Amino acid sequence: MKPRACKPPALERDAAPTATARQQPLPLESPARRLSRPSAGQVPAATAVEKLWFCLWLPQLALEAVVRPGRTPAAVVEERQGVPRILLADGAATAAGILPGQTANAALALLPTLQLEERSVLHEQRALEHLAGWLERFSSFVSIAGHDTLLRHVDLLRTKDSGSGAEFGQDLASVRVLEQGNYWGRVVPLEAQPQPETNQNDAEPASDAAATAHYSSFVSVVYDRAAHRAFLAGFESSERWAGGISIEPRSDGGGRRWRAGFDGGDLLLQAGETIELESLLLAVGEDPWLLLEQYADAVCRPHPVSLPDETPVSWCSWYPYRLGVTEDRMLENARIAAARLKPLGLRIMEIDLGWQTDQLPSTFGENDQFPHGLKWLSEQLGELGLDLGVWTAPFTVSEFDPIVAAHPEWFIQDEAGNLVKHSDWFWVPHGAIYIPDLTIPAVQDWLRTNMESLQERGVRYVKSDFIGAVSDGRAKRRHDMRVVAGGGVEAARIGARIIREALPDALLLNCGGPEMPGTGHWPVLYTCGDTGNTGFISTSFQQSNYQSVACHLFKNRRWGILQPSCLCVGLPGAIDDAQALIPQRAYGHNLAIPDPNIPRDCLCACAIDDIHVL
């Protein structure tokens, strides 16, 4: 397999090469990966054959990209220091005295019939892509250079689209592929037809799951069981982008295409700018699991993680009470837990969804079910030797949250200025969910203030749920185009860092955010579909969950402490269920399993990480 010269950011049409992935065994030092674009006036250097280049200059591109034919007089405006000013005007407007630099108000006063459009870098980029695609009918060497552009997609390494394609052994029936993501993991035959993931999609609303076969987030392993040879490809970093590895049939039927790359997140690049990309590691060996462990260690080397010596054990209110959790119920369970479950390692009593104002996911005030407030409750738990934990979803904001009406500009919007809906909230009061724009300093301050309030109220464990929203592809149209949000993880890491700094003494659980060590690292990683009494439990679902946990075990106490969701059993058969399921939940985990002969006067459900008194 030969690395192909990288094409330009967003367009994949530049012949200029970038640094290729390493093809050496682990462990290795990590050279910087850089992607360069020719600055204005430059042309790519000739390779083996001298080439003749010609240039197309499009001085009216900003105007032509947004103004429909026939609309005249027209001009494009761009905000400068908070003031909309004329960037470019058409012939009719120019003849009437409209000039670049004029304020929009001055231009309208001079020419009331002037049609104004806001500049769209995205539309300009798409127009250039369309033109470049047409030009490729005449030459395979097409490069977009000059002014600022958007980074749309990056392939760090891929196989050619000709020849035999990627080959993984003589007996393809014996080849298996490990694929994984935040909440899912599986091992499938290489020759399996791509299938939509079904079981994991039902785990929880908006949970992370793979859509097709032969795609893996961050790392993938292909193992030839007959030859005892394994090939690992894994991203060593994920500071700005979320790398992925895919294997797919070629459209010409000539074999398989293998590629490692990522969504560029529409990052704004300046002409001639050089940026550092995520690094990729390749390794081969006889033992696929050893390769995974070595890979996980290599990822941690530049980003050492700090983890508690003992695996945390917590009680969660969601499964027994849902939105009916109250202050009194928390204390009632805490007293039982202190007497019976604290000797088994329980230290945390977590209030899940149900404590916030109006039951909204991103509000931080207490509702009437907690009349004394979190500070008082944390003190009561402290007297029992327990810590207070809370659930929150800080990166998903309900349409009913007052902050939406007060600051609509704080949220991701479409080109028409409408708030972009991420999803519909599954629980009362339902409604649309919007995505806060974490590239806006005021939004960062809002997050910091609210998280600091949790620290002041004695919260020492935070479950941050649905935090993958800010990395959703719908979040690309953000305030600061120099920060990767939708399609990447930079904005998510900014939010994670703020949470970490605001709660220095708290244990933080990652539910859907970037799990790889780095900026804003999460020490506890949610790692499979919901295993509680959600109504989704079935044999196939459980099998899928067990495989998911197994596929993630190489990260345990390297990238963080794995939390394979919760175990909840109830009458009838509560004790029998618990005796059977506790060892299953704890397999492969570094928890000491208590005596499976649970006393019959202790009606409880025990899990690796969560214990629920029923």
N, C-alpha and C positions, 0 to 999 in steps of 0.2 A: 504494500500500500504506500503510495507516494503522496506527500503533502502537496497540495495545489497552491500556487501563488494566490494570496488573499486578494479579493476584489475590494473596491472602495467601500467606505462606510455607507450603509443604507442601500447601495445600488448593486453591489457585487459586479461592477463592470470595470474596475481598475486593474491593470496588469501589475501594479506595483506590489511587491511581496511584503508580507509582514512576518514576524518571527513565528516559527512553527512550534508545535507541541514537542515535548521531549519524548524520545523513544528509548528510555533507559530504565533499568530496574530501580525500585525504591531502595532507600530514601535518597532524595536529591535536593540540591539547593534550587531555589526558584528564581530564574532570571525574569526581569520585567518583560511584559509583553506590550509592544507598542504598535499603534496603528497610525500611519502618517498619511496626510493628504497633501497633494501639491498646492503650494500657495499660488495666488494670482500671478499669472505670467509664466509660471513654470510648466514644463512638459515632462512627462515621465522619461527617465533615461532609457536609451536604446538597449535592447537585450542582445541576442545573438545576431539579429538582422537589423540593419538600419531601416527605420520606418519614417515615413513622411506623415506629419500631423497637420491637421487644419482645425481651426477654432471657430465655433459659433458663438457670437455674443448676442445676448438677449436683453437689451437695455430696458425694454418695456415689460419684463417678466412679472414684476410685482403687480403691475396694473392688469395685465392680461390674465393672470392667474385667478383674479377675484371679480373682475368686471365682465358681465355678460355682453356679448356683441350687441351693438345697437344702443347701449346705454351711454348717452353722452349729453352734456359734458360730465366727465367723471374724474375722480382722483382717489388715490390711496393715502390713508393717514396712518401714522405710527406714533405711539405715545413716547414722548421724550420728557423725562423729569416730571411726569404726571400731566403733561399737556399734549393733547392730540395735535400733531402737526402734519402738513402735507409732505408726503414722501415723493409722490410722482403724480403727474397730471397728464391727461390725454391732450390731443391737439386743440380741441375746442376750448377746453378749460385754460390751456396755456395762452391761447389767443385772447382770452378774456382777462388775462393778468394773474392767473393762479400760478404761484411759483412754489417750489420746494422750500420748506422751512416755515411757511406761513401757518399760523394757527388755524384750526378748522373753523373757528368762529369768524375769523377775519376773512377766510375764503368764502364762507357762506354769505357774509355781508356784501362781499364784492360780486358774487354770482349766486343768487338764491336758488337757481335751478341745478346747482352742482350736486351730482350724485357721489356721496362719500362711501368708501368701503375700507374696513380695517385690513391692514396687511396680514396675510396668512403665509407664514413660512412653510407650513405643511402643504398648502396648495401649490406653492412654488416648487417644492420638492417633487410633488407628484407630477407636475407638468414636465419637469426635467427628466424624471424617470420615463415618462411616456415617450418623450423625444429620444432619449437614449436607447430605449427599446426599438424604436423605429430605425435608428442609425445602425443598430447591430445587424440589420439586414445586409449592410454593405461592408461592415468590418467588425471583427470580434474584439478590437481594442477601442473601447469607448470609455472615456473618463470624464467625470463631472468635477470641475475645479472652479475656483474663483471665490465666491462669497460664502457666507455661513450656510451650513447644510445640516441635515438631521441624520443621526445614526439610526437606521431602521433595523438592520439585522447584521450579525457577524457570524461567519463560519470560520472558526479558528483552524479547523482541519476537516477535510472531507475527501472521499474517494472520487476518482474521475467518473464522468458520465459516459465513458466509453470503455471498451474492453470487458473483462470478466466481472468487474466490480469487486466488492469486498468478499473475501473467501474466509471461511471459519472452520475448515476441516474437510476431510474426505467423506465421512459419514455424517451428513447433516442431521439425520434422525437422532443422533446422540448428542447434539449440541443444545445447550440450555442457555437462556439469557436471564440475568438478574436485573430487574427494573424496580425503581423505588421513587417515592416522593414523600411529602410531609406525613400523610396519614395512610399511606399504602405501600405495599411491597409485594413482589411476587417473583417466582421463577417459572418461566414458560419455555416451551420448545421454540427453537429458532424458526422452524417451519410452520408454526401456528399462524393461522390467518388473523390479522388484526381484528380484535373484538372490543366493543365498548365495555368498559368496566361497569358491572351492575351492582354487585354486593356493596362495594365501597361507596358508591354514589348515594346509597340509602343510609349511610352511617349517621349523618346529621345534616340538616339543611346547610348548604353552602360549604360542605366539607371538600377537602382536596382529594382528587382521584384522577387516575390516568384515563384519558379518553380513548386511546388506541394502544395496541400492543407495540413492543419494541421502541418505546420511548422511556427514558429514565432521567430524572432530575439529578444533576451533579455527578453521578457516578453510575457506570454500568459495567457488568462483567459478562463476558461470553465464555462458556466453558465447554470444551469438547471432552465428554466423559470417556470416549473410546481412547483418545490419545493422551488423556490426562494433561491437557494444556489449557490454561486460562489466559484471557486477555482482558485487562482492566483499563478503562479510560475514565478519568475523574478530574473534575475541576478542583484545583487546590485553593481557590479563593472565590468569594462571592460578596465582594464589598459593594459593587454597583449593579451587577447583572446576575441573573440566575441561569447558569449554564445547563445544557441538556445534551444528551447523546441519543441519536436515533438510528435505527436500521430499518430501511424501507425498500420495497421493490422498485426498480427503475421503470419508468414508463415505457421504455423500449424493450422490456423483457430481457435485458442483458445482464441480469444479476442484481445484487443488492447495493444500495447506496448507503454508506456509513458517513455520518457527519457529527461533529461536535461544535456547538455554537450557542448563540443566545439572541434573544430579542434585544435590540439596541435601545429600546425605550424612547425613541425619538429624542435622543440627547442632542442638544444644539452644539455643533462644532464650528469653530472659526477657521477661516482659510489658513492652511499651513499648520494647524494645530497638531500636536502630538499628544496622545493620551495613553494611559496604561490600561490594558485590558485584564481580564481574569486569566490566570495561568492554567494550563492543562497538563496533566500527567498521564503517561502511558506506561504500562508495565505488563510483563508476561511472566508466567510461572506455572508450576504444577498444582499448587494449592490455591483455589480461588478465595477461600476464607482468609488465608494468610495475606493475600494481596489486599483484601479489603481492610484488614487490621493495619497493615503498613501504610495504606493510603490514608486512613483516618489519623494515624500518627503524624504523617507528613502535613496534613491540613492544620493540625494543632501546633506544629512547631513554631510558626511565626505568631500564633495567637493562643498562648497558653490559657487554659480555662481554670477557673477556681470553683471547686465543688465542695459541698459539705462532706465530711467523712462518712456520715451515716445517711443511708437513703431515706428521704423524707416520707413519712406516712401521714395521710390527711383524711379527714372526714369531710364529705361534700353533701350539701343540703339538697342538691337537685333531684336526686333519684327518689328519696322518700317524700319530698314536699313540693317540688317544682316551685311555682310562684307563690305557694302558700307558706313559705318559710317565714318564721317570726322570731322575734327576740326571745320569747319564752321557750319556743321549741329548740332554739340553739342552745340555751342554757340547760334545758332538760337533758338533751343529748350529751352536752359537755360534761355534766356531772356523772352520767353513766360511763362515758368514755374515760374520764379521769380515773375512775375506780377499776374498770375492767380492761380497757384497751391501751391505756398509757403504758402498762408494762410490756405490751407487744410492740411498742415503738411509736404509737400515735402521738403527734405533737401539735397538729394543726387542725383547727375547726374552720372550714371554709364555707362562707355564705355564697351560694351561687346566685344566678339571676333571680331577682325577687326583692332585693333590699333597696334598690335605687328609686328615686323620685319618679312616679308615674310608670314604674316598671320599664323604663327606657334603658337601652343598652349602654349609653354613653353619658348618662347623668351621674353625678357624684354625690348628690345629697341623699339622705336617708328618707324613706317613706314612713307612713304611719305604722307599719309593722315593726319598726324599730324606733320606738318613741324616745328611748334614752340615748340613741346615737351609737356610732361605732366606737368612739373613744371610751364610753362607759362599758360597752360590751367587751372591748379588749382588756380592760382592767379586771372585769369579772373572770374572764378566761385566764388571765395571768395568775389570779389567786388559785386557780386549779392546775397551774403548771402547763397551760396550753397557750398557743399563739392564735391570733385571729387572721384568717385569710378571707379575701373577697374575690368575686368574679367581676370582670368588667370587659367591655368591648370598645376600647377607646378609638379604634379606627373605623367604626361603623356607627353612623349617627342617624337617629330616627327623624323622619319628617316632622314628628310632633315635638322634637327637642326645641326649646326656645332659641337655642343658638342658631338654628337654621334660619328663622325669621329675622333674627338680629344681625346675622352676618352671612348672608347667602354667598358673598364673595369668597368665603373661606372654603368653599367646596368645589370639587371638580365639576366643570361645566362643559357643555357641548359648544359648537361654534355659534349656535343661536343664543347662547347665554342661559340655557336651561340647565338645571342641576341634573347631573348624570345619576341615574338610579343604578345602584349596585345589585340590589335584590329586594325582595319583599320580606319583612320581618315575620318569622314563623309564629311567634307568640303574641299574646295580647300586649300592646294594643294594635299589633300588626302594622301596616303602613309601609311606605318606601324607606329604604336605607340609602343614605348618601355617603360619599367618600370625602373625608376631610383632606385638604391639600396641605400635606406636611412640608411642602417647600416654601410655605408662607411663614415668615417669622412670627406673626401674631397667632397663628394656629399652634406653632411650637410652644409659645408662651402659655396658651390656653391649656395644652396638654401638661406642661410642666407644673402649672399652678394646681391643677386638679390632682395630679399624682403626688405632689408634695402634701396636699391635704390628707391623703391616705396615710402617708408616713406620720403626720402629726396626730392622726387618730388611732395610732397604734397598730396599723395593719402590717403584718410581717410575712404575708404570702399573697401573691397576686396572680390570678389566672386571667391572662389577657387572651380573649377569644376572638375569632374571626379577624385576626390582624393581617391576614393576607389580602384584605380589601385594597389597601393602598398600593399593592403591587399588581392589581388587576389591570388587564390591558385597556380597560375603559378609563383609566386614570392617567392617560398620557398627555392630555391637554391641561397642563398645570401652570402655576404662576412662574416658577423658575425653571426654564428649559435647560439650564445647566446642571440640574439635579435630576437623576433618573428616578421616576416614580412608577407609573404603570409600565409593566413589561420588565421591570427590574426590581432591585431591593434597596437602593440607596436611601430613598425616603423612608422605607420601613426601618432601616437601621438607624436613621436619625431619630425616629420615634422611639425605638428600643433604647437608644443611648439616653434619651431624656428620661424615660421610665427608670432606667438603671440609676441614673444620677439622683433622681428624686426620691428613690426608695433604696438607699444604700444598704439597709439592714434586712431587706425583704428577699425571700426566695421567689423567683419569677418563673412562671410556667408559660411556655411558648405554644400557642394553639394556632398554627397556620403561618407563622412568620419565618424569616430566614433562619434555618437551624444550624448552618455552618458557623464555626467560631469566627469572630471578627468584631467589628464595631457593634456595641449594644448587644453583646452575647446573652442568650437566654440559658440559664443553667439547667432547666428542666424542660424536656421535649416531649410533647404529646405525640404519640407515634402510631396510632391505629384508629379505626372507627370506634364509635361509642359502644362500649360493651355493657352499659347499664341497662335498666329496664325501660328501654325506649320504645319497645314494640317491634323493633327491627331484628331481634335476635332469631336466628335460625341456624341450622347445622352448617349450611354453606357460608353464612355470614361469619360464624365462629371460625371455620376453617380458614377463611380469607384473613381474618384478624390474626390468627396464630401465625400464618405465613408472613403477614406484614411485620409483626414483632420480630420474628426470626430474621427477616431481611435487614432489620435496623440494628441488631444487637452489636454489630461491629462499632457502632458509635457510642455505646454505653460506657460512661465514665471516660470517654475521650472527648466527644463533642458536648456531652451533657449527660444528665441522668434521664433515662427513658421512662416515660410514664405511659404504660399501655392501657390507658383509660381506667375504668373502674369495674369492680365486681359488685353486683347487687343481687342478693337472693332473698326470697320471701316465702311465707307460708302459702301453700303446704310444702313440706319437704325442705324447709330452710336449712336445717342442720345437715341433712344428707347432701344437699346442693353444695353447701359450703365446704364440706369435707372432700367432695369430688373436685371442686373447681379451684380451691386455693392452690394446690400443687400445680395445676395446669397454668394458672395465671403467673406463678412464680418461676416457671421453668426458664432456665437460662439467665435469670436475674440474680443479682448478688444479695438478695434479701434472705435472711434466715427464715425458713418456713416454720411457723409454730406447729405444735403438736396437732396433727389432723383430728385427733379425738377431742373435738371441741365440747366443752361442758354444755349439757342441754339446758342449763338455766341461763346461758348467755346467748340470747337470740341476736346474732349479729351477722353481718356480711363483711368478709374481709377480702381485701385486694392487695396487690403489690403496693399501691400508692394511696388508695382511698379505703376507708372503713366506714360503713354506714350502719348505724344502729337503727333497726326497723321498729 
